[in-house]
Structures are given as C-alpha cells and as structure tokens.
C-alpha cells in the first residue's frame, strides 16, 4: 500500500524517513495515485459508453441502494486497482 502524504510527512518529522527517501515516496505516491485516477477514468468511459450492455449493473446497483453513477465509480476504481496490480 502506498503511504499517504500525511504518513510520509509524519515519518519525515519523526525521523523514520530521511529527506531523500521521503521525496521518493512522495513521487511514487503522486505517480500511483495519478495513474489510478487515469485508469479509473478510462474504465468509467468504457462502462458508460456501453450503457445498454451494463443494464444488469444498473438493476443490481438499485437493489443495493447505489445509484448507477455511484456503482459505475466504484467499479471503475476496482478496475483501476486491478490494472495497477497487473502493472507491477
């Protein structure tokens, strides 16, 4: 798991991380979070462009109390996380 910016800063302040390690961790955080959002956006575009094919997802999300938009966002990040795992 990628540490949050807050965790990195805390580690820097308490001496857990030296400055160069903290900087590398921040760079990794920015790259990974940016890729995750990018991948999720691509997944969301694909899912919404195929609306007719995902009608069952709409019905399922309605039963779970999620709107289609919320369920699409959730599933987009599920796919983005899978893409990041495969990338490693």
Protein Blocks (a to p, Z undefined) as FASTA:
>chain_A
ZZdfklmmmmmmnomacfklmmmmmmmmmmmmmmmmmmmmmmmmmmmmmmmmmmmmmmmm
mmnopafklmmmmmmmmmmmmmmmmmZZ
